[in-house]
Amino acid sequence: MKALTIRNIPPDVAREIKKRSDESGLSASGTIIELVREALGLKKAKKAAVVHKDLDFLIGAGTKEEISEMKEGLAGQRRVDPEDWE
């Protein structure tokens, strides 16, 4: 079967399909195919994507002046007070 027309899709189902389509980057048709594959047990379990919440996007984003200012600010935090280690 190459094509299938589905009529009278309830509004809540249409909203969820649209939401999942937007989240996955798939078309509505692709999203529906994935949902049917899952429901029929034809899709292998996918490992959860690793979501990094780090600050890598900031690397190289500063000017030389900003980086110098940041290094000066961090210098005080990097000093070790010998009394703290007694």
Residue, then its C-alpha position, 0 to 999 in steps of 0.5 A: m500500500k503506497a498511500l492511505t487517506i485518514r479522514n476525521i482526525p480528532p483535533d486533539v490527535a491532530r495537535e499531538i501529531k503536529k507537536r511531535s512532528d515539530e519536535s522530531g523535524l519529520s513531516a506529519s506523514g513521517t511522524i504518523i508512519e513512525l507512530v504506526r510502526e511503534a504501535l505495531g511493534l515494528k520499530k526497535a527501541k531507540k536509545a535515549a538521546v544524550v542531551h548535553k547542557d553544558l557551555d560549549f557554545l560559549i567557547g571562543a565567543g568572547t573578545k580578548e578583553e572579555i577573556s582577559e577580564m574573566k581570567e583576572g576574575l578567576a585568578g582570585q578563585r584559584r588561589v589556595d589558602p593554606e589555612d583551609w588545608e590544615 
